[in-house]
Each structure stands twice: as C-alpha cells, then as structure tokens.
Amino acid sequence: MATLQEKLNGLPAARRKKIDRRTAQLVSEEMTMRELRKARNITQAKLAETLNIKQEQVSRIEKRTDLHIATLRRQVEALGGDLTILATFPNSAPIKIMGLGELEA
C-alpha cells in the first residue's frame, strides 16, 4: 500500500502545487495568540502597553489554553482585529455567537 507522500508524489505537478497552496492557507488560518501577535509584528511589550498591563501578563496569557472571552477579545482588538466566535455543525452554515465577552456600551 502506498504512503500518503507516495500518492502525492504520483500526482501531476500542477495538482501538487494546488494542494501545497491550500495546505499553506489552512495552516495560516490557525495560530496561537503568540503566533498571531508575531504575525502582526507586535512585541509583547508593545501589546502590554496598549492593554495597560505588564509584559509578563501578556506572556502568561499567551501560554494559557483557557481564557475568559473578554480577555481574548481585548487582546485581539489590541492587535487591531475583531473577535468572532462561530459554532459549526454538520450540514449547516456556521452560526455567529453574539453577546459573549462584549463590553456594555
């Protein structure tokens, strides 16, 4: 039985290139908070200044696997983005979840 790599190598060059581009796109769509900050070319110190917290706190946030949604939203917004939370279900379009971690006006 051929391995996945052998199967890929057997494909035409144009098809392999298309697969490589799609793989890179999918990988780029998933980032840790640290990777996201670095991709935006922002240092921990600069982010901490924007959030009015200490650099050490940014480091701790980036290492955590469980965050309050409000903390995550503040950090994403400080990086220049907006946080959107989607629920996905089989055979259904994604559903945007509203009202979580949003500050009252």
NORZIJO-V561239 format. One record per residue. SS is DSSP state (2 for helix, 1 for strand, 0 for the rest). NEAR is the number of other C-alpha atoms within 10 Angstrom. Layout:
ss->SS near->NEAR
ss->SS near->NEAR
//
This chain:
ss->0 near->5
ss->0 near->7
ss->0 near->8
ss->2 near->9
ss->2 near->8
ss->2 near->10
ss->2 near->10
ss->2 near->14
ss->2 near->11
ss->0 near->11
ss->0 near->11
ss->0 near->9
ss->2 near->11
ss->2 near->9
ss->2 near->12
ss->2 near->14
ss->2 near->12
ss->2 near->11
ss->2 near->13
ss->2 near->12
ss->2 near->12
ss->2 near->12
ss->2 near->11
ss->2 near->11
ss->2 near->11
ss->2 near->10
ss->2 near->10
ss->2 near->12
ss->0 near->8
ss->0 near->10
ss->0 near->11
ss->0 near->11
ss->2 near->19
ss->2 near->17
ss->2 near->13
ss->2 near->17
ss->2 near->19
ss->2 near->13
ss->2 near->12
ss->0 near->11
ss->0 near->11
ss->0 near->15
ss->0 near->14
ss->2 near->19
ss->2 near->16
ss->2 near->16
ss->2 near->18
ss->2 near->19
ss->2 near->14
ss->2 near->14
ss->2 near->16
ss->0 near->9
ss->0 near->12
ss->0 near->14
ss->2 near->17
ss->2 near->12
ss->2 near->13
ss->2 near->21
ss->2 near->15
ss->2 near->9
ss->2 near->17
ss->2 near->19
ss->2 near->12
ss->0 near->9
ss->0 near->8
ss->0 near->8
ss->0 near->11
ss->0 near->9
ss->2 near->14
ss->2 near->14
ss->2 near->13
ss->2 near->17
ss->2 near->20
ss->2 near->19
ss->2 near->23
ss->2 near->17
ss->2 near->14
ss->2 near->18
ss->0 near->20
ss->0 near->9
ss->0 near->11
ss->0 near->12
ss->0 near->15
ss->0 near->11
ss->1 near->14
ss->1 near->12
ss->1 near->10
ss->0 near->11
ss->0 near->9
ss->0 near->6
ss->0 near->6
ss->0 near->8
ss->0 near->10
ss->0 near->12
ss->1 near->11
ss->1 near->10
ss->1 near->10
ss->0 near->10
ss->0 near->8
ss->0 near->12
ss->0 near->14
ss->0 near->13
ss->0 near->9
ss->0 near->5
ss->0 near->3
//
